[in-house]
Amino acid sequence: MSRTRSIGRAELDVLKYIQDHHPVTVGQVAAHLMAVKGQKRTTAINVMTRLVQKGYLARRRVEGVYQYSPRVGKGELLRRLVGDFVDKALGGSLSPFVAYLARDADVKGEELRELKKIVEELEAKQREGKP
């Protein structure tokens, strides 16, 4: 999956559903979209086709029906999407994101401990001279 192949909101919504329910058929995704957004089957087909073309989904035929699965796990997908956001929206700078976390985000408990652990790992890498 190329980091230059960004995805829109509708694609992200479908991809998150597929991440949680795979393997799925177009019919299953269409039923979900109809239930939560009132969208038609053609929307599911179009969005899923784009996600296959962009490399986010794998498609295989099982007993005459295509089943779709994510090409990477949810954690890796989220890491890549955040990387795309930092690159494109923030010009590669983490400072605005960190400022948001410090001032506006509701970071509590386990998330704060995880962030502290990440900072410690970053500091250790820096001491060792690793990028």
DRENLO-393219 format. One line per field, with one value per residue: z, y, x of N, C-alpha, C, CB in turn; residue number from 0. Coordinates in steps of 0.05 Angstrom, whole numbers, plus 5000, padded with zeros to 4 digits. Atoms other than C-alpha are relative to their C-alpha. Glycine has a CB too. Layout:
N
n_up	[Z,...]
n_north	[Y,...]
n_east	[X,...]
ca_up	[Z,...]
ca_north	[Y,...]
ca_east	[X,...]
c_up	[Z,...]
c_north	[Y,...]
c_east	[X,...]
cb_up	[Z,...]
cb_north	[Y,...]
cb_east	[X,...]
k	[NUM,...]
//
This chain:
131
n_up	[5000,5002,4982,5015,5008,4978,5002,4990,4976,5006,5002,4972,4986,5010,4992,4971,4997,5010,4980,4977,5007,5024,5028,5005,5028,5006,4988,4971,4997,5009,4978,4979,5009,5001,4972,4985,5015,5020,5026,5018,5007,5019,4984,4990,5023,5009,4979,4997,5024,4996,4979,5012,5018,4985,4985,4972,4997,5017,5009,5012,5005,4985,5008,5018,4988,4991,4972,4997,4974,5000,5007,4977,4975,4991,4989,5022,5015,4985,5000,5027,5003,4984,5015,5023,4988,4992,5025,5018,4986,4982,5014,4989,4973,4978,4979,4996,4989,4972,4987,4997,4979,4975,4993,5007,4999,4974,4997,4972,4992,5016,5023,4990,4994,5026,5012,4985,5009,5027,4997,4989,5022,5018,4986,5001,5028,5005,4985,5015,5027,5021,5011]
n_north	[4977,4976,4979,4978,5007,4992,5009,4981,5007,5023,5023,5007,5013,5027,5015,5006,5021,5025,5008,5012,5021,5015,4992,4991,4997,4973,5000,4994,4972,4984,5001,4983,4972,4994,4998,4977,4975,4999,5001,5023,5020,4989,4986,5020,5010,4979,4995,5024,5002,4980,5010,5021,4986,4985,5019,5003,5025,5024,5012,5026,5013,5024,5012,4982,4973,4986,4993,4979,4999,4979,5009,4998,4999,4974,4983,4990,4982,4975,4988,4988,4978,4978,4991,4984,4975,4983,4991,4982,4978,4985,4995,5017,4991,5012,4979,4993,5023,5002,4977,5008,5020,4987,4979,5005,5028,5011,5023,5010,5027,5018,4986,4983,5018,5009,4977,4998,5023,4994,4979,5013,5015,4980,4990,5021,5001,4976,5004,5020,4989,5012,4981]
n_east	[5017,4983,5008,5011,5028,5017,5028,5020,5016,5017,4982,4991,5022,5003,4976,5002,5020,4988,4980,5013,5019,4990,5005,5028,5009,5012,5027,4998,4992,5024,5021,4990,5002,5028,5009,4988,4998,5021,4987,5008,4980,4980,4980,4982,4985,4981,4980,4984,4984,4979,4982,4984,4981,4980,4984,5009,5016,4995,5025,4997,5026,5005,5025,5013,5005,4976,4997,4981,4985,4979,4973,4983,5016,5012,4979,4983,5017,5002,4974,4996,5018,4989,4976,5010,5011,4977,4987,5016,5014,4982,4974,4979,4993,5017,5005,5029,5014,4993,5013,5028,5002,4995,5019,5028,5009,5007,4982,5002,4993,4983,4990,4978,4977,4990,4985,4975,4983,4991,4980,4976,4988,4989,4976,4980,4990,4983,4975,4985,4993,5017,5020]
ca_up	[5000,4979,5028,4971,4960,5010,5026,5037,5093,5059,5043,5115,5142,5097,5112,5187,5180,5139,5189,5243,5203,5149,5105,5079,5015,4980,5004,5077,5069,5030,5086,5137,5096,5086,5161,5186,5130,5084,5026,4967,4944,4888,4940,4972,4904,4884,4950,4955,4883,4898,4961,4921,4868,4921,4954,5019,5006,4979,4940,4926,4898,4944,4917,4864,4911,4922,4994,5016,5071,5092,5065,5131,5204,5239,5278,5216,5178,5233,5236,5161,5163,5219,5179,5118,5162,5191,5122,5085,5136,5182,5131,5166,5233,5296,5337,5321,5337,5403,5420,5406,5452,5507,5503,5472,5473,5530,5545,5608,5644,5599,5539,5579,5604,5532,5508,5563,5543,5471,5491,5533,5472,5428,5479,5482,5406,5405,5458,5415,5353,5316,5271]
ca_north	[5000,5066,5123,5170,5135,5175,5157,5199,5197,5148,5101,5105,5088,5027,5006,5010,4967,4915,4916,4896,4845,4813,4775,4810,4813,4875,4855,4857,4924,4951,4928,4963,5028,5025,5015,5070,5121,5104,5093,5047,4985,5023,5065,5003,4976,5041,5052,4980,4981,5045,5013,4952,4997,5037,4974,4978,4916,4846,4812,4738,4695,4643,4598,4650,4710,4761,4768,4828,4833,4888,4882,4904,4899,4954,4979,4985,5018,5070,5082,5095,5140,5182,5185,5210,5262,5287,5290,5323,5364,5383,5387,5332,5369,5333,5398,5417,5346,5345,5414,5387,5328,5374,5427,5399,5323,5286,5239,5197,5136,5082,5127,5175,5117,5092,5162,5166,5098,5121,5184,5142,5097,5158,5186,5119,5117,5187,5170,5110,5154,5118,5156]
ca_east	[5000,5030,5029,5011,4944,4904,4833,4770,4720,4673,4731,4756,4687,4682,4753,4741,4679,4717,4775,4726,4685,4729,4724,4661,4621,4595,4526,4548,4581,4520,4473,4517,4519,4444,4432,4479,4479,4421,4470,4456,4493,4527,4562,4591,4613,4646,4682,4706,4731,4771,4800,4822,4854,4890,4917,4878,4835,4848,4793,4785,4729,4700,4645,4629,4626,4680,4704,4743,4796,4844,4915,4945,4923,4885,4946,4989,4932,4923,4998,5000,4939,4970,5035,4996,4961,5027,5059,5002,4963,5021,5077,5116,5119,5095,5095,5022,5000,5037,5009,4939,4951,4977,4923,4860,4858,4826,4885,4876,4901,4927,4934,4978,5021,5028,5049,5101,5128,5133,5171,5219,5231,5243,5293,5329,5334,5362,5414,5435,5440,5384,5335]
c_up	[5000,5019,4985,4991,5023,4996,5012,5023,4995,4998,5028,5015,4991,5009,5029,5005,4991,5019,5023,4993,4978,5005,4997,4970,4996,5013,5029,5005,4992,5022,5023,4992,4999,5028,5014,4986,4978,4971,4985,4995,4981,5014,5011,4978,4992,5020,5002,4976,5002,5021,4990,4982,5015,5017,5029,5005,4981,4994,4989,4998,5016,4993,4984,5010,5009,5030,5002,5028,4998,4993,5023,5025,5008,5011,4979,4983,5014,5000,4974,4996,5016,4986,4977,5010,5007,4976,4985,5015,5017,4988,5012,5029,5020,5020,5003,5012,5029,5016,5003,5023,5028,5008,4996,5003,5029,5004,5030,5003,4982,4976,5008,5006,4974,4986,5014,4992,4972,5001,5011,4978,4980,5012,4999,4972,4995,5014,4985,4972,4978,4991,5012]
c_north	[5024,5022,5024,4995,5006,4991,5022,4989,4975,4974,4992,4986,4971,4983,4992,4977,4973,4991,4984,4975,4981,4970,5007,5000,5028,5002,5007,5029,5018,5000,5018,5029,5009,5005,5025,5026,5003,5000,4975,4981,5010,5015,4980,4989,5020,5004,4976,4996,5020,4990,4977,5012,5014,4982,4996,4974,4979,4988,4972,4987,4974,4990,5020,5028,5012,5006,5019,4999,5023,4988,5003,5001,5028,5019,5012,5020,5027,5015,5014,5024,5025,5011,5017,5027,5019,5011,5021,5024,5017,5005,4985,5007,4988,5021,5007,4977,4997,5022,4994,4981,5014,5019,4993,4972,4992,4974,4993,4973,4985,5013,5018,4983,4990,5023,5004,4979,5006,5022,4989,4984,5019,5012,4980,4998,5023,4997,4980,5010,4988,5020,4995]
c_east	[5018,4990,4989,4972,4982,4971,4982,4984,4983,5017,5009,4978,4996,5023,4999,4980,5012,5022,4988,4983,5010,5002,4970,4994,4990,4973,5000,5006,4976,4979,5008,4996,4971,4989,5010,4999,4979,5011,4993,5024,5021,5022,5021,5018,5022,5023,5019,5018,5024,5021,5017,5022,5022,5018,4992,4986,5010,4973,5005,4972,4998,4972,4983,4994,5026,4999,5023,5012,5020,5027,5019,4982,4992,5022,5018,4985,4999,5027,5005,4982,5010,5024,4992,4990,5023,5014,4985,4988,5019,5027,5023,5008,4981,4992,4970,4984,5005,4986,4970,4996,5002,4978,4971,4990,4994,5016,5000,5012,5019,5012,5024,5025,5013,5016,5027,5020,5012,5022,5026,5014,5013,5026,5022,5012,5019,5027,5019,5008,4984,4980,4973]
cb_up	[5024,4971,5017,4975,4992,5005,5015,4977,5008,4974,4982,5014,4995,4969,4994,5016,4983,4972,5010,5014,4992,4992,4981,5012,4994,4969,4996,5013,4983,4974,5010,5006,4973,4986,5015,5008,4987,5003,5003,4974,4988,4979,5023,5013,4976,4995,5027,5004,4975,5009,5025,4984,4982,5018,4998,5008,4995,5014,4979,5018,4969,5031,5024,4991,5024,4984,5018,4995,5006,5028,4976,4999,5022,5021,5019,4982,4996,5028,5006,4978,5008,5029,4990,4986,5024,5018,4982,4988,5017,5026,5001,4983,5002,5013,4994,4973,4985,5004,4983,4974,4997,4999,4983,4972,4988,5002,4991,5009,5003,4991,4986,5025,5016,4981,5002,5031,5000,4982,5019,5023,4986,4995,5029,5009,4981,5010,5028,4999,4995,5011,4971]
cb_north	[5000,5010,5010,5005,4971,5030,4974,5008,5023,5004,5007,5026,5016,5000,5016,5025,5006,5005,5025,5020,5011,5010,4978,5028,4979,5004,4973,4982,5007,4988,4971,4994,5003,4978,4976,4993,5002,5025,5003,5011,4975,5018,5016,4976,4993,5026,5006,4975,5007,5027,4991,4980,5019,5020,5008,5023,5005,4979,5017,4982,4995,5005,4991,4988,4997,5025,4974,5028,4973,5014,5016,5026,4988,4996,4983,4976,4989,4995,4979,4980,4993,4990,4977,4985,4994,4983,4976,4984,4989,4984,5029,5002,5030,4978,5025,5007,4974,5001,5026,4988,4979,5015,5024,5009,4982,4995,5007,4999,4984,4976,5018,5016,4976,4991,5025,4999,4974,5010,5023,4981,4983,5023,5008,4973,5000,5025,4990,4974,4996,4974,4998]
cb_east	[4981,5000,5024,5018,4998,5002,4995,4982,4982,4984,5024,5009,4974,4997,5025,4992,4975,5012,5015,4982,4974,5027,5008,4995,4978,4998,4987,5021,5025,4989,4996,5030,5013,4984,5008,5028,5027,4984,5030,4990,4986,4986,4987,4984,4982,4986,4986,4983,4983,4989,4984,4982,4985,4986,5028,4983,4970,5019,4985,5018,4997,5003,4984,4974,4980,5005,5005,4987,5014,5001,5010,5018,5017,4979,5017,5010,4972,4990,5022,4995,4972,5007,5016,4978,4983,5020,5006,4978,4978,5003,5006,5023,5000,5016,5016,4988,5008,5030,5003,4990,5022,5026,5006,4996,5022,4969,5029,4970,4976,4983,4979,4991,4990,4977,4983,4994,4984,4977,4989,4992,4979,4980,4994,4988,4977,4985,4995,4984,5028,4985,4998]
k	[0,1,2,3,4,5,6,7,8,9,10,11,12,13,14,15,16,17,18,19,20,21,22,23,24,25,26,27,28,29,30,31,32,33,34,35,36,37,38,39,40,41,42,43,44,45,46,47,48,49,50,51,52,53,54,55,56,57,58,59,60,61,62,63,64,65,66,67,68,69,70,71,72,73,74,75,76,77,78,79,80,81,82,83,84,85,86,87,88,89,90,91,92,93,94,95,96,97,98,99,100,101,102,103,104,105,106,107,108,109,110,111,112,113,114,115,116,117,118,119,120,121,122,123,124,125,126,127,128,129,130]
//
